[in-house]
Amino acid sequence: MLQRTMSLKEMMDYRPMEDDFMQCPETVTGFMRLCVVAPNREKAYDFLRHMMNPPYRQLALNSFEDCLNTIHYDFDGAQAAKPTFILMAEYRVTTDKPSLQALMEAVIESRPDADTDIIADCFMKSDEGDGCLRIYAHEGKVHAAMLQ
């Protein structure tokens, strides 16, 4: 699971282990690592507010365990050539993969700022090996792909 002591690279590279799943209640079917890359902090958190408000609020509450208390990790890239703010979070999934994919595709497609990039990596207990479902926006369209 993501930890405060991890760097951004460590968070992006982290893949849940079998022990991570064993520490969770039976209702947890997987983990979703959310990466929001926005021009600034306000726009990054605008996406989270978008995801946790109607019409997606009830679906999010039903799809993630205790999602309103999820810890978010902020990385300020104000000194970069192109100022960027990166927000990372890890959600405990309590739904099946098709439902999670449909929710995240809809939320990403309707995001309030087209300049905000979203990557949702979904690691499900049911997946074989260390594969994950990646849902992301690229060139204005939402895509989904299985990664190994």
C-alpha positions in Angstrom: 0.0 0.0 0.0 1.1 3.6 -0.6 3.0 5.2 2.3 3.9 8.8 3.1 7.6 8.0 3.0 7.4 6.9 -0.7 8.7 9.1 -3.5 6.4 9.8 -6.5 8.3 7.3 -8.6 8.0 4.6 -5.8 4.2 5.3 -5.7 3.9 5.0 -9.5 5.9 1.8 -9.5 4.2 0.1 -6.5 2.0 -2.9 -7.1 0.0 -4.5 -4.3 1.3 -7.8 -3.0 -0.8 -10.7 -1.8 -0.1 -9.6 1.8 -1.8 -6.2 1.0 -4.9 -8.0 -0.1 -4.8 -10.4 3.0 -4.8 -7.4 5.3 -8.1 -6.1 3.9 -11.7 -7.2 4.7 -13.2 -9.8 2.4 -15.4 -7.1 0.8 -12.3 -5.5 -0.7 -11.9 -6.9 -4.3 -8.9 -4.8 -5.3 -7.0 -1.5 -5.1 -7.2 1.5 -7.4 -4.2 3.8 -7.6 -5.4 7.2 -8.8 -2.9 9.7 -10.3 -4.2 13.2 -11.1 -1.8 15.5 -13.1 -3.1 19.0 -13.2 -1.8 22.5 -13.9 -2.2 23.4 -10.2 -3.5 22.0 -6.9 -7.0 23.5 -7.2 -7.6 21.8 -10.6 -6.3 18.4 -9.2 -8.7 18.6 -6.2 -11.5 19.8 -8.6 -11.3 16.3 -10.1 -11.7 14.6 -6.7 -14.7 16.8 -5.9 -16.2 15.9 -9.3 -15.7 12.2 -8.6 -17.2 12.4 -5.1 -20.3 14.5 -6.0 -23.5 13.8 -7.9 -24.0 12.1 -10.2 -21.0 9.9 -9.2 -21.1 10.2 -5.4 -23.3 7.2 -4.7 -21.5 5.0 -7.2 -18.2 6.0 -5.7 -19.4 5.3 -2.1 -20.6 1.9 -3.3 -17.4 1.1 -5.2 -14.7 2.1 -2.7 -14.3 1.3 1.0 -14.3 4.4 3.2 -13.4 6.6 0.2 -14.2 9.9 1.9 -11.3 9.2 4.3 -8.8 8.2 1.6 -5.3 9.8 2.1 -4.1 11.9 -0.8 -0.5 12.6 -1.5 0.5 15.9 -3.1 3.5 16.5 -5.2 4.1 20.1 -6.2 6.0 20.5 -9.5 5.9 24.3 -9.5 9.6 24.4 -10.3 9.3 22.2 -13.3 9.6 23.6 -16.9 5.8 23.3 -17.2 4.4 23.8 -13.7 2.4 20.7 -12.7 0.7 19.4 -9.6 0.4 15.7 -9.0 -2.0 14.1 -6.6 -1.8 10.4 -5.8 -4.3 8.2 -3.9 -5.1 4.6 -3.3 -8.7 3.4 -3.0 -9.8 0.0 -1.7 -12.2 -1.3 -4.4 -15.4 -3.1 -3.3 -17.0 -3.7 -6.7 -16.2 -5.9 -9.7 -13.9 -4.8 -12.5 -16.6 -4.1 -15.2 -18.5 -1.8 -12.8 -15.2 0.0 -11.7 -14.2 0.4 -15.3 -17.6 1.9 -16.2 -17.5 4.3 -13.3 -14.0 5.5 -13.9 -14.4 5.9 -17.6 -17.5 8.1 -17.0 -15.8 10.2 -14.3 -12.7 10.7 -16.4 -14.7 11.5 -19.6 -16.7 14.1 -17.8 -13.8 15.7 -15.8 -14.1 19.4 -15.3 -10.8 20.3 -16.9 -9.6 18.7 -20.1 -6.0 19.8 -19.3 -6.1 17.5 -16.2 -4.7 14.1 -16.9 -6.0 11.1 -15.0 -4.5 7.6 -14.7 -6.5 5.0 -12.7 -4.6 1.7 -12.3 -6.9 -1.0 -11.0 -5.3 -4.1 -9.3 -8.0 -6.7 -8.6 -7.7 -9.8 -6.5 -9.2 -11.8 -9.4 -6.4 -10.8 -11.8 -3.7 -13.3 -12.5 -0.1 -12.3 -11.8 0.7 -8.7 -11.5 -1.5 -7.4 -14.3 -3.7 -4.3 -13.9 -6.4 -2.5 -15.7 -5.3 1.1 -16.6 -8.0 3.6 -17.4 -6.7 6.9 -18.6 -7.3 10.0 -20.8 -5.1 10.5 -23.9 -5.6 13.0 -26.7 -9.1 13.9 -25.4 -10.4 10.3 -25.3 -10.7 7.8 -22.4 -9.0 4.5 -22.9 -8.7 1.2 -21.0 -5.9 -1.4 -21.3 -4.7 -4.4 -19.4 -1.0 -4.0 -18.4 1.4 -6.7 -17.3 
